[in-house]
Amino acid sequence: MAEVKAILRHVRMAPRKARLIVDMVRGRNAAEALALLRYTPRSAARVVEQLLFSAVANAGHKDLGEPETLKISQAFVDGGAVLKRFQPRAQGRASPIKKRTSHITIVVGPIQ
């Protein structure tokens, strides 16, 4: 079974926020998922939508078919590098701030 994937690394978005959107489209038809992402009012939806467009384009390049004939077989979000910063607080103290990044992967294949 032929599958193609698209990976987006070092997205400046916490994995926890990106997983909400990825969980919503996992296992769906690619065309249905694109329509769903277009009207989802979250910033992660824009990123996942672009990545899904890329995966569908990769599938088209390998002659696997149109978005209507493709299904999202795997979709997951892994944590990336964490940017560590400090914020000044009262009485000379400092609090750590972790700016998290994500690695998002989408795998599409033909519907069976």
Biopython code that builds the backbone (N, CA, C, O; Angstrom):
import numpy as np
from Bio.PDB.StructureBuilder import StructureBuilder

atoms = [
    (1, "MET", "N", (0.844, -1.177, 0.000)),
    (1, "MET", "CA", (0.000, 0.000, 0.000)),
    (1, "MET", "C", (0.890, 1.242, 0.000)),
    (1, "MET", "O", (1.758, 1.391, 0.861)),
    (2, "ALA", "N", (0.676, 2.116, -0.951)),
    (2, "ALA", "CA", (1.494, 3.314, -1.067)),
    (2, "ALA", "C", (0.916, 4.431, -0.201)),
    (2, "ALA", "O", (-0.281, 4.718, -0.240)),
    (3, "GLU", "N", (1.777, 5.035, 0.560)),
    (3, "GLU", "CA", (1.396, 6.183, 1.384)),
    (3, "GLU", "C", (2.459, 7.255, 1.214)),
    (3, "GLU", "O", (3.623, 6.957, 0.945)),
    (4, "VAL", "N", (2.054, 8.476, 1.370)),
    (4, "VAL", "CA", (3.001, 9.593, 1.333)),
    (4, "VAL", "C", (2.801, 10.434, 2.583)),
    (4, "VAL", "O", (1.722, 10.452, 3.175)),
    (5, "LYS", "N", (3.866, 11.131, 2.972)),
    (5, "LYS", "CA", (3.743, 11.937, 4.183)),
    (5, "LYS", "C", (4.330, 13.315, 3.981)),
    (5, "LYS", "O", (5.128, 13.560, 3.076)),
    (6, "ALA", "N", (3.910, 14.198, 4.853)),
    (6, "ALA", "CA", (4.435, 15.561, 4.894)),
    (6, "ALA", "C", (4.753, 15.859, 6.358)),
    (6, "ALA", "O", (3.950, 15.579, 7.249)),
    (7, "ILE", "N", (5.925, 16.425, 6.592)),
    (7, "ILE", "CA", (6.370, 16.720, 7.952)),
    (7, "ILE", "C", (6.697, 18.208, 8.038)),
    (7, "ILE", "O", (7.371, 18.758, 7.166)),
    (8, "LEU", "N", (6.219, 18.841, 9.081)),
    (8, "LEU", "CA", (6.540, 20.242, 9.349)),
    (8, "LEU", "C", (7.214, 20.295, 10.714)),
    (8, "LEU", "O", (6.625, 19.914, 11.726)),
    (9, "ARG", "N", (8.434, 20.764, 10.730)),
    (9, "ARG", "CA", (9.217, 20.769, 11.967)),
    (9, "ARG", "C", (9.386, 22.188, 12.517)),
    (9, "ARG", "O", (9.330, 23.176, 11.785)),
    (10, "HIS", "N", (9.593, 22.247, 13.814)),
    (10, "HIS", "CA", (9.901, 23.490, 14.524)),
    (10, "HIS", "C", (8.816, 24.549, 14.364)),
    (10, "HIS", "O", (9.120, 25.725, 14.169)),
    (11, "VAL", "N", (7.560, 24.140, 14.445)),
    (11, "VAL", "CA", (6.440, 25.077, 14.392)),
    (11, "VAL", "C", (6.362, 25.758, 15.748)),
    (11, "VAL", "O", (6.348, 25.080, 16.775)),
    (12, "ARG", "N", (6.311, 27.083, 15.775)),
    (12, "ARG", "CA", (6.282, 27.803, 17.054)),
    (12, "ARG", "C", (4.877, 27.773, 17.640)),
    (12, "ARG", "O", (4.172, 28.781, 17.686)),
    (13, "MET", "N", (4.493, 26.567, 18.089)),
    (13, "MET", "CA", (3.178, 26.357, 18.671)),
    (13, "MET", "C", (3.315, 25.177, 19.626)),
    (13, "MET", "O", (3.991, 24.194, 19.321)),
    (14, "ALA", "N", (2.681, 25.282, 20.759)),
    (14, "ALA", "CA", (2.782, 24.203, 21.742)),
    (14, "ALA", "C", (2.138, 22.930, 21.184)),
    (14, "ALA", "O", (1.084, 23.006, 20.553)),
    (15, "PRO", "N", (2.748, 21.768, 21.405)),
    (15, "PRO", "CA", (2.181, 20.518, 20.895)),
    (15, "PRO", "C", (0.773, 20.259, 21.420)),
    (15, "PRO", "O", (-0.059, 19.678, 20.724)),
    (16, "ARG", "N", (0.519, 20.682, 22.618)),
    (16, "ARG", "CA", (-0.800, 20.466, 23.211)),
    (16, "ARG", "C", (-1.901, 21.145, 22.402)),
    (16, "ARG", "O", (-2.995, 20.600, 22.253)),
    (17, "LYS", "N", (-1.607, 22.344, 21.877)),
    (17, "LYS", "CA", (-2.585, 23.084, 21.081)),
    (17, "LYS", "C", (-2.720, 22.482, 19.682)),
    (17, "LYS", "O", (-3.822, 22.420, 19.136)),
    (18, "ALA", "N", (-1.616, 22.046, 19.110)),
    (18, "ALA", "CA", (-1.654, 21.466, 17.771)),
    (18, "ALA", "C", (-2.359, 20.108, 17.782)),
    (18, "ALA", "O", (-3.032, 19.754, 16.814)),
    (19, "ARG", "N", (-2.210, 19.347, 18.868)),
    (19, "ARG", "CA", (-2.837, 18.022, 18.946)),
    (19, "ARG", "C", (-4.359, 18.100, 18.913)),
    (19, "ARG", "O", (-5.007, 17.179, 18.418)),
    (20, "LEU", "N", (-4.940, 19.180, 19.428)),
    (20, "LEU", "CA", (-6.398, 19.334, 19.387)),
    (20, "LEU", "C", (-6.905, 19.309, 17.953)),
    (20, "LEU", "O", (-7.933, 18.695, 17.664)),
    (21, "ILE", "N", (-6.196, 19.965, 17.065)),
    (21, "ILE", "CA", (-6.610, 20.041, 15.671)),
    (21, "ILE", "C", (-6.284, 18.747, 14.934)),
    (21, "ILE", "O", (-7.096, 18.259, 14.147)),
    (22, "VAL", "N", (-5.105, 18.190, 15.183)),
    (22, "VAL", "CA", (-4.698, 16.961, 14.500)),
    (22, "VAL", "C", (-5.614, 15.803, 14.887)),
    (22, "VAL", "O", (-5.947, 14.969, 14.045)),
    (23, "ASP", "N", (-6.021, 15.747, 16.150)),
    (23, "ASP", "CA", (-6.940, 14.689, 16.586)),
    (23, "ASP", "C", (-8.291, 14.808, 15.879)),
    (23, "ASP", "O", (-8.978, 13.809, 15.665)),
    (24, "MET", "N", (-8.663, 16.032, 15.522)),
    (24, "MET", "CA", (-9.952, 16.275, 14.886)),
    (24, "MET", "C", (-9.995, 15.729, 13.450)),
    (24, "MET", "O", (-11.057, 15.318, 12.983)),
    (25, "VAL", "N", (-8.856, 15.721, 12.748)),
    (25, "VAL", "CA", (-8.857, 15.306, 11.345)),
    (25, "VAL", "C", (-8.308, 13.904, 11.113)),
    (25, "VAL", "O", (-8.423, 13.383, 10.004)),
    (26, "ARG", "N", (-7.725, 13.292, 12.110)),
    (26, "ARG", "CA", (-7.136, 11.960, 11.928)),
    (26, "ARG", "C", (-8.200, 10.946, 11.498)),
    (26, "ARG", "O", (-9.266, 10.863, 12.108)),
    (27, "GLY", "N", (-7.906, 10.180, 10.451)),
    (27, "GLY", "CA", (-8.813, 9.140, 9.978)),
    (27, "GLY", "C", (-9.870, 9.618, 9.002)),
    (27, "GLY", "O", (-10.656, 8.807, 8.512)),
    (28, "ARG", "N", (-9.915, 10.901, 8.704)),
    (28, "ARG", "CA", (-10.941, 11.440, 7.802)),
    (28, "ARG", "C", (-10.465, 11.434, 6.350)),
    (28, "ARG", "O", (-9.278, 11.289, 6.060)),
    (29, "ASN", "N", (-11.425, 11.595, 5.460)),
    (29, "ASN", "CA", (-11.160, 11.809, 4.052)),
    (29, "ASN", "C", (-10.397, 13.137, 3.930)),
    (29, "ASN", "O", (-10.700, 14.087, 4.653)),
    (30, "ALA", "N", (-9.415, 13.213, 3.028)),
    (30, "ALA", "CA", (-8.591, 14.422, 2.916)),
    (30, "ALA", "C", (-9.414, 15.643, 2.507)),
    (30, "ALA", "O", (-9.198, 16.732, 3.039)),
    (31, "ALA", "N", (-10.346, 15.484, 1.579)),
    (31, "ALA", "CA", (-11.167, 16.619, 1.138)),
    (31, "ALA", "C", (-12.058, 17.109, 2.273)),
    (31, "ALA", "O", (-12.233, 18.314, 2.460)),
    (32, "GLU", "N", (-12.618, 16.170, 3.027)),
    (32, "GLU", "CA", (-13.471, 16.516, 4.177)),
    (32, "GLU", "C", (-12.649, 17.233, 5.252)),
    (32, "GLU", "O", (-13.115, 18.200, 5.856)),
    (33, "ALA", "N", (-11.434, 16.757, 5.484)),
    (33, "ALA", "CA", (-10.568, 17.372, 6.491)),
    (33, "ALA", "C", (-10.171, 18.785, 6.092)),
    (33, "ALA", "O", (-10.108, 19.673, 6.942)),
    (34, "LEU", "N", (-9.900, 19.004, 4.800)),
    (34, "LEU", "CA", (-9.545, 20.350, 4.339)),
    (34, "LEU", "C", (-10.704, 21.320, 4.538)),
    (34, "LEU", "O", (-10.500, 22.466, 4.941)),
    (35, "ALA", "N", (-11.930, 20.855, 4.253)),
    (35, "ALA", "CA", (-13.106, 21.704, 4.456)),
    (35, "ALA", "C", (-13.309, 22.007, 5.935)),
    (35, "ALA", "O", (-13.672, 23.126, 6.296)),
    (36, "LEU", "N", (-13.079, 21.023, 6.785)),
    (36, "LEU", "CA", (-13.239, 21.190, 8.227)),
    (36, "LEU", "C", (-12.204, 22.173, 8.780)),
    (36, "LEU", "O", (-12.527, 23.018, 9.615)),
    (37, "LEU", "N", (-10.962, 22.056, 8.309)),
    (37, "LEU", "CA", (-9.890, 22.932, 8.790)),
    (37, "LEU", "C", (-10.100, 24.378, 8.342)),
    (37, "LEU", "O", (-9.745, 25.312, 9.062)),
    (38, "ARG", "N", (-10.673, 24.558, 7.163)),
    (38, "ARG", "CA", (-10.867, 25.913, 6.645)),
    (38, "ARG", "C", (-11.757, 26.740, 7.565)),
    (38, "ARG", "O", (-11.556, 27.947, 7.693)),
    (39, "TYR", "N", (-12.735, 26.111, 8.204)),
    (39, "TYR", "CA", (-13.685, 26.847, 9.040)),
    (39, "TYR", "C", (-13.468, 26.639, 10.535)),
    (39, "TYR", "O", (-14.353, 26.938, 11.336)),
    (40, "THR", "N", (-12.307, 26.132, 10.915)),
    (40, "THR", "CA", (-11.977, 25.975, 12.326)),
    (40, "THR", "C", (-11.235, 27.221, 12.798)),
    (40, "THR", "O", (-10.180, 27.548, 12.255)),
    (41, "PRO", "N", (-11.767, 27.924, 13.800)),
    (41, "PRO", "CA", (-11.163, 29.207, 14.211)),
    (41, "PRO", "C", (-10.017, 29.060, 15.207)),
    (41, "PRO", "O", (-10.073, 29.622, 16.301)),
    (42, "ARG", "N", (-8.990, 28.320, 14.846)),
    (42, "ARG", "CA", (-7.798, 28.193, 15.702)),
    (42, "ARG", "C", (-6.571, 28.402, 14.828)),
    (42, "ARG", "O", (-6.578, 28.059, 13.646)),
    (43, "SER", "N", (-5.532, 28.959, 15.403)),
    (43, "SER", "CA", (-4.334, 29.222, 14.607)),
    (43, "SER", "C", (-3.662, 27.924, 14.165)),
    (43, "SER", "O", (-3.026, 27.882, 13.112)),
    (44, "ALA", "N", (-3.800, 26.872, 14.960)),
    (44, "ALA", "CA", (-3.214, 25.579, 14.582)),
    (44, "ALA", "C", (-3.889, 25.018, 13.340)),
    (44, "ALA", "O", (-3.266, 24.261, 12.594)),
    (45, "ALA", "N", (-5.145, 25.369, 13.101)),
    (45, "ALA", "CA", (-5.866, 24.861, 11.937)),
    (45, "ALA", "C", (-5.225, 25.367, 10.646)),
    (45, "ALA", "O", (-5.188, 24.629, 9.661)),
    (46, "ARG", "N", (-4.720, 26.602, 10.621)),
    (46, "ARG", "CA", (-4.067, 27.125, 9.418)),
    (46, "ARG", "C", (-2.809, 26.311, 9.105)),
    (46, "ARG", "O", (-2.560, 25.961, 7.951)),
    (47, "VAL", "N", (-2.028, 26.014, 10.133)),
    (47, "VAL", "CA", (-0.777, 25.287, 9.953)),
    (47, "VAL", "C", (-1.055, 23.862, 9.474)),
    (47, "VAL", "O", (-0.405, 23.386, 8.543)),
    (48, "VAL", "N", (-2.010, 23.184, 10.097)),
    (48, "VAL", "CA", (-2.335, 21.807, 9.719)),
    (48, "VAL", "C", (-2.953, 21.775, 8.325)),
    (48, "VAL", "O", (-2.725, 20.827, 7.574)),
    (49, "GLU", "N", (-3.733, 22.798, 7.969)),
    (49, "GLU", "CA", (-4.332, 22.865, 6.637)),
    (49, "GLU", "C", (-3.244, 22.961, 5.564)),
    (49, "GLU", "O", (-3.314, 22.267, 4.549)),
    (50, "GLN", "N", (-2.252, 23.804, 5.777)),
    (50, "GLN", "CA", (-1.157, 23.932, 4.819)),
    (50, "GLN", "C", (-0.373, 22.628, 4.707)),
    (50, "GLN", "O", (0.044, 22.240, 3.615)),
    (51, "LEU", "N", (-0.175, 21.959, 5.833)),
    (51, "LEU", "CA", (0.556, 20.697, 5.823)),
    (51, "LEU", "C", (-0.235, 19.613, 5.102)),
    (51, "LEU", "O", (0.344, 18.795, 4.387)),
    (52, "LEU", "N", (-1.548, 19.601, 5.282)),
    (52, "LEU", "CA", (-2.389, 18.627, 4.584)),
    (52, "LEU", "C", (-2.395, 18.905, 3.075)),
    (52, "LEU", "O", (-2.387, 17.965, 2.280)),
    (53, "PHE", "N", (-2.409, 20.182, 2.671)),
    (53, "PHE", "CA", (-2.276, 20.530, 1.250)),
    (53, "PHE", "C", (-0.975, 19.954, 0.693)),
    (53, "PHE", "O", (-0.945, 19.426, -0.419)),
    (54, "SER", "N", (0.091, 20.062, 1.471)),
    (54, "SER", "CA", (1.389, 19.553, 1.040)),
    (54, "SER", "C", (1.354, 18.033, 0.891)),
    (54, "SER", "O", (1.884, 17.498, -0.083)),
    (55, "ALA", "N", (0.741, 17.336, 1.838)),
    (55, "ALA", "CA", (0.648, 15.877, 1.762)),
    (55, "ALA", "C", (-0.172, 15.446, 0.555)),
    (55, "ALA", "O", (0.181, 14.478, -0.119)),
    (56, "VAL", "N", (-1.271, 16.157, 0.271)),
    (56, "VAL", "CA", (-2.115, 15.838, -0.893)),
    (56, "VAL", "C", (-1.338, 16.104, -2.183)),
    (56, "VAL", "O", (-1.445, 15.339, -3.141)),
    (57, "ALA", "N", (-0.556, 17.189, -2.209)),
    (57, "ALA", "CA", (0.268, 17.490, -3.389)),
    (57, "ALA", "C", (1.330, 16.414, -3.590)),
    (57, "ALA", "O", (1.610, 16.024, -4.723)),
    (58, "ASN", "N", (1.919, 15.934, -2.503)),
    (58, "ASN", "CA", (2.891, 14.848, -2.600)),
    (58, "ASN", "C", (2.236, 13.597, -3.167)),
    (58, "ASN", "O", (2.837, 12.890, -3.977)),
    (59, "ALA", "N", (1.005, 13.323, -2.744)),
    (59, "ALA", "CA", (0.275, 12.157, -3.247)),
    (59, "ALA", "C", (-0.043, 12.324, -4.726)),
    (59, "ALA", "O", (0.033, 11.358, -5.486)),
    (60, "GLY", "N", (-0.397, 13.532, -5.145)),
    (60, "GLY", "CA", (-0.660, 13.792, -6.549)),
    (60, "GLY", "C", (0.585, 13.618, -7.398)),
    (60, "GLY", "O", (0.513, 13.166, -8.540)),
    (61, "HIS", "N", (1.717, 13.976, -6.836)),
    (61, "HIS", "CA", (2.982, 13.828, -7.549)),
    (61, "HIS", "C", (3.331, 12.360, -7.754)),
    (61, "HIS", "O", (3.966, 11.995, -8.744)),
    (62, "LYS", "N", (2.910, 11.519, -6.808)),
    (62, "LYS", "CA", (3.173, 10.077, -6.914)),
    (62, "LYS", "C", (1.997, 9.317, -7.522)),
    (62, "LYS", "O", (1.943, 8.090, -7.448)),
    (63, "ASP", "N", (1.050, 10.052, -8.129)),
    (63, "ASP", "CA", (-0.105, 9.468, -8.826)),
    (63, "ASP", "C", (-0.961, 8.583, -7.933)),
    (63, "ASP", "O", (-1.390, 7.507, -8.351)),
    (64, "LEU", "N", (-1.214, 9.032, -6.692)),
    (64, "LEU", "CA", (-2.097, 8.284, -5.790)),
    (64, "LEU", "C", (-3.544, 8.749, -5.889)),
    (64, "LEU", "O", (-4.439, 8.082, -5.370)),
    (65, "GLY", "N", (-3.791, 9.887, -6.547)),
    (65, "GLY", "CA", (-5.167, 10.311, -6.741)),
    (65, "GLY", "C", (-5.445, 11.709, -6.233)),
    (65, "GLY", "O", (-4.545, 12.439, -5.817)),
    (66, "GLU", "N", (-6.717, 12.057, -6.280)),
    (66, "GLU", "CA", (-7.215, 13.356, -5.865)),
    (66, "GLU", "C", (-7.543, 13.343, -4.372)),
    (66, "GLU", "O", (-7.586, 12.272, -3.767)),
    (67, "PRO", "N", (-7.777, 14.522, -3.760)),
    (67, "PRO", "CA", (-8.109, 14.569, -2.325)),
    (67, "PRO", "C", (-9.347, 13.752, -1.957)),
    (67, "PRO", "O", (-9.449, 13.254, -0.836)),
    (68, "GLU", "N", (-10.296, 13.611, -2.904)),
    (68, "GLU", "CA", (-11.518, 12.840, -2.605)),
    (68, "GLU", "C", (-11.233, 11.355, -2.445)),
    (68, "GLU", "O", (-12.008, 10.639, -1.811)),
    (69, "THR", "N", (-10.120, 10.885, -3.018)),
    (69, "THR", "CA", (-9.800, 9.456, -2.954)),
    (69, "THR", "C", (-8.725, 9.151, -1.919)),
    (69, "THR", "O", (-8.247, 8.020, -1.832)),
    (70, "LEU", "N", (-8.342, 10.162, -1.129)),
    (70, "LEU", "CA", (-7.285, 9.981, -0.130)),
    (70, "LEU", "C", (-7.850, 10.059, 1.282)),
    (70, "LEU", "O", (-8.846, 10.735, 1.539)),
    (71, "LYS", "N", (-7.191, 9.352, 2.184)),
    (71, "LYS", "CA", (-7.586, 9.323, 3.590)),
    (71, "LYS", "C", (-6.360, 9.623, 4.440)),
    (71, "LYS", "O", (-5.248, 9.224, 4.093)),
    (72, "ILE", "N", (-6.558, 10.319, 5.545)),
    (72, "ILE", "CA", (-5.456, 10.591, 6.469)),
    (72, "ILE", "C", (-5.264, 9.334, 7.313)),
    (72, "ILE", "O", (-6.040, 9.074, 8.232)),
    (73, "SER", "N", (-4.236, 8.561, 7.002)),
    (73, "SER", "CA", (-4.031, 7.294, 7.701)),
    (73, "SER", "C", (-3.312, 7.489, 9.040)),
    (73, "SER", "O", (-3.585, 6.774, 10.004)),
    (74, "GLN", "N", (-2.405, 8.447, 9.094)),
    (74, "GLN", "CA", (-1.714, 8.753, 10.349)),
    (74, "GLN", "C", (-1.565, 10.268, 10.463)),
    (74, "GLN", "O", (-1.350, 10.954, 9.464)),
    (75, "ALA", "N", (-1.677, 10.768, 11.653)),
    (75, "ALA", "CA", (-1.427, 12.183, 11.924)),
    (75, "ALA", "C", (-1.032, 12.296, 13.384)),
    (75, "ALA", "O", (-1.762, 11.846, 14.268)),
    (76, "PHE", "N", (0.114, 12.892, 13.636)),
    (76, "PHE", "CA", (0.552, 13.024, 15.026)),
    (76, "PHE", "C", (1.427, 14.256, 15.201)),
    (76, "PHE", "O", (1.970, 14.804, 14.242)),
    (77, "VAL", "N", (1.546, 14.672, 16.457)),
    (77, "VAL", "CA", (2.335, 15.849, 16.822)),
    (77, "VAL", "C", (3.332, 15.435, 17.885)),
    (77, "VAL", "O", (2.960, 14.877, 18.917)),
    (78, "ASP", "N", (4.589, 15.710, 17.631)),
    (78, "ASP", "CA", (5.649, 15.455, 18.611)),
    (78, "ASP", "C", (6.194, 16.791, 19.094)),
    (78, "ASP", "O", (6.111, 17.799, 18.392)),
    (79, "GLY", "N", (6.740, 16.787, 20.277)),
    (79, "GLY", "CA", (7.345, 17.995, 20.815)),
    (79, "GLY", "C", (8.681, 18.270, 20.156)),
    (79, "GLY", "O", (9.445, 17.346, 19.875)),
    (80, "GLY", "N", (8.960, 19.521, 19.912)),
    (80, "GLY", "CA", (10.235, 19.925, 19.325)),
    (80, "GLY", "C", (11.127, 20.554, 20.383)),
    (80, "GLY", "O", (10.975, 20.303, 21.579)),
    (81, "ALA", "N", (12.038, 21.357, 19.931)),
    (81, "ALA", "CA", (12.947, 22.051, 20.843)),
    (81, "ALA", "C", (12.158, 23.058, 21.683)),
    (81, "ALA", "O", (11.155, 23.610, 21.230)),
    (82, "VAL", "N", (12.619, 23.285, 22.894)),
    (82, "VAL", "CA", (11.957, 24.223, 23.794)),
    (82, "VAL", "C", (12.875, 25.432, 23.985)),
    (82, "VAL", "O", (14.023, 25.298, 24.408)),
    (83, "LEU", "N", (12.343, 26.616, 23.662)),
    (83, "LEU", "CA", (13.098, 27.844, 23.887)),
    (83, "LEU", "C", (12.886, 28.265, 25.331)),
    (83, "LEU", "O", (11.751, 28.466, 25.763)),
    (84, "LYS", "N", (13.974, 28.397, 26.078)),
    (84, "LYS", "CA", (13.853, 28.708, 27.503)),
    (84, "LYS", "C", (14.185, 30.176, 27.736)),
    (84, "LYS", "O", (15.268, 30.652, 27.394)),
    (85, "ARG", "N", (13.230, 30.874, 28.325)),
    (85, "ARG", "CA", (13.376, 32.300, 28.602)),
    (85, "ARG", "C", (13.066, 32.552, 30.073)),
    (85, "ARG", "O", (12.529, 31.682, 30.760)),
    (86, "PHE", "N", (13.408, 33.752, 30.555)),
    (86, "PHE", "CA", (13.096, 34.115, 31.925)),
    (86, "PHE", "C", (12.354, 35.433, 31.950)),
    (86, "PHE", "O", (12.636, 36.339, 31.165)),
    (87, "GLN", "N", (11.390, 35.529, 32.873)),
    (87, "GLN", "CA", (10.633, 36.762, 33.042)),
    (87, "GLN", "C", (10.941, 37.315, 34.432)),
    (87, "GLN", "O", (10.853, 36.582, 35.416)),
    (88, "PRO", "N", (11.299, 38.592, 34.527)),
    (88, "PRO", "CA", (11.574, 39.180, 35.835)),
    (88, "PRO", "C", (10.323, 39.207, 36.708)),
    (88, "PRO", "O", (9.217, 39.462, 36.231)),
    (89, "ARG", "N", (10.519, 38.942, 37.976)),
    (89, "ARG", "CA", (9.412, 38.950, 38.932)),
    (89, "ARG", "C", (9.772, 39.865, 40.104)),
    (89, "ARG", "O", (10.811, 40.525, 40.091)),
    (90, "ALA", "N", (8.924, 39.897, 41.090)),
    (90, "ALA", "CA", (9.116, 40.790, 42.232)),
    (90, "ALA", "C", (10.330, 40.379, 43.064)),
    (90, "ALA", "O", (10.698, 39.205, 43.115)),
    (91, "GLN", "N", (10.933, 41.355, 43.704)),
    (91, "GLN", "CA", (12.031, 41.166, 44.655)),
    (91, "GLN", "C", (13.246, 40.493, 44.025)),
    (91, "GLN", "O", (13.921, 39.692, 44.671)),
    (92, "GLY", "N", (13.523, 40.818, 42.765)),
    (92, "GLY", "CA", (14.741, 40.329, 42.124)),
    (92, "GLY", "C", (14.684, 38.888, 41.658)),
    (92, "GLY", "O", (15.702, 38.339, 41.239)),
    (93, "ARG", "N", (13.532, 38.271, 41.720)),
    (93, "ARG", "CA", (13.423, 36.868, 41.297)),
    (93, "ARG", "C", (13.158, 36.789, 39.792)),
    (93, "ARG", "O", (12.905, 37.796, 39.130)),
    (94, "ALA", "N", (13.226, 35.559, 39.275)),
    (94, "ALA", "CA", (12.926, 35.334, 37.859)),
    (94, "ALA", "C", (12.117, 34.054, 37.730)),
    (94, "ALA", "O", (12.349, 33.088, 38.458)),
    (95, "SER", "N", (11.166, 34.050, 36.803)),
    (95, "SER", "CA", (10.357, 32.859, 36.547)),
    (95, "SER", "C", (10.677, 32.339, 35.154)),
    (95, "SER", "O", (10.784, 33.120, 34.209)),
    (96, "PRO", "N", (10.829, 31.030, 35.022)),
    (96, "PRO", "CA", (11.127, 30.483, 33.697)),
    (96, "PRO", "C", (9.891, 30.486, 32.796)),
    (96, "PRO", "O", (8.769, 30.302, 33.266)),
    (97, "ILE", "N", (10.108, 30.696, 31.511)),
    (97, "ILE", "CA", (9.058, 30.602, 30.497)),
    (97, "ILE", "C", (9.561, 29.606, 29.462)),
    (97, "ILE", "O", (10.676, 29.737, 28.958)),
    (98, "LYS", "N", (8.741, 28.611, 29.146)),
    (98, "LYS", "CA", (9.103, 27.618, 28.133)),
    (98, "LYS", "C", (8.273, 27.858, 26.889)),
    (98, "LYS", "O", (7.053, 27.695, 26.904)),
    (99, "LYS", "N", (8.943, 28.247, 25.808)),
    (99, "LYS", "CA", (8.264, 28.468, 24.535)),
    (99, "LYS", "C", (8.435, 27.192, 23.723)),
    (99, "LYS", "O", (9.500, 26.927, 23.165)),
    (100, "ARG", "N", (7.374, 26.417, 23.670)),
    (100, "ARG", "CA", (7.455, 25.093, 23.074)),
    (100, "ARG", "C", (7.268, 25.130, 21.560)),
    (100, "ARG", "O", (6.598, 26.013, 21.024)),
    (101, "THR", "N", (7.872, 24.154, 20.881)),
    (101, "THR", "CA", (7.704, 24.000, 19.442)),
    (101, "THR", "C", (7.187, 22.594, 19.157)),
    (101, "THR", "O", (7.228, 21.718, 20.021)),
    (102, "SER", "N", (6.701, 22.390, 17.932)),
    (102, "SER", "CA", (6.082, 21.120, 17.552)),
    (102, "SER", "C", (6.667, 20.604, 16.250)),
    (102, "SER", "O", (7.136, 21.374, 15.411)),
    (103, "HIS", "N", (6.631, 19.282, 16.096)),
    (103, "HIS", "CA", (6.895, 18.611, 14.832)),
    (103, "HIS", "C", (5.587, 17.923, 14.454)),
    (103, "HIS", "O", (5.142, 17.023, 15.167)),
    (104, "ILE", "N", (4.959, 18.331, 13.342)),
    (104, "ILE", "CA", (3.670, 17.781, 12.934)),
    (104, "ILE", "C", (3.887, 16.890, 11.711)),
    (104, "ILE", "O", (4.561, 17.285, 10.760)),
    (105, "THR", "N", (3.312, 15.682, 11.742)),
    (105, "THR", "CA", (3.424, 14.723, 10.653)),
    (105, "THR", "C", (2.036, 14.276, 10.205)),
    (105, "THR", "O", (1.192, 13.930, 11.031)),
    (106, "ILE", "N", (1.805, 14.286, 8.898)),
    (106, "ILE", "CA", (0.539, 13.799, 8.325)),
    (106, "ILE", "C", (0.885, 12.793, 7.230)),
    (106, "ILE", "O", (1.684, 13.082, 6.340)),
    (107, "VAL", "N", (0.270, 11.601, 7.304)),
    (107, "VAL", "CA", (0.467, 10.548, 6.313)),
    (107, "VAL", "C", (-0.873, 10.298, 5.631)),
    (107, "VAL", "O", (-1.871, 10.041, 6.305)),
    (108, "VAL", "N", (-0.906, 10.372, 4.297)),
    (108, "VAL", "CA", (-2.124, 10.098, 3.553)),
    (108, "VAL", "C", (-1.918, 8.899, 2.642)),
    (108, "VAL", "O", (-0.824, 8.644, 2.139)),
    (109, "GLY", "N", (-3.019, 8.171, 2.449)),
    (109, "GLY", "CA", (-3.003, 7.012, 1.566)),
    (109, "GLY", "C", (-4.341, 6.865, 0.896)),
    (109, "GLY", "O", (-5.285, 7.571, 1.250)),
    (110, "PRO", "N", (-4.454, 5.964, -0.067)),
    (110, "PRO", "CA", (-5.727, 5.775, -0.758)),
    (110, "PRO", "C", (-6.774, 5.147, 0.160)),
    (110, "PRO", "O", (-6.445, 4.378, 1.063)),
    (111, "ILE", "N", (-8.034, 5.485, -0.086)),
    (111, "ILE", "CA", (-9.142, 4.899, 0.677)),
    (111, "ILE", "C", (-9.317, 3.457, 0.238)),
    (111, "ILE", "O", (-9.257, 3.151, -0.953)),
    (112, "GLN", "N", (-9.533, 2.568, 1.207)),
    (112, "GLN", "CA", (-9.691, 1.149, 0.862)),
    (112, "GLN", "C", (-11.079, 0.661, 1.196)),
    (112, "GLN", "O", (-11.393, -0.508, 0.974)),
]
sb = StructureBuilder()
sb.init_structure("model")
sb.init_model(0)
sb.init_chain("A")
sb.init_seg("    ")
for serial, (resi, resn, name, xyz) in enumerate(atoms, 1):
    if name == "N":
        sb.init_residue(resn, " ", resi, " ")
    sb.init_atom(name, np.array(xyz, "f"), 0.0, 1.0, " ", f" {name:<3s}", serial, name[0])
structure = sb.get_structure()
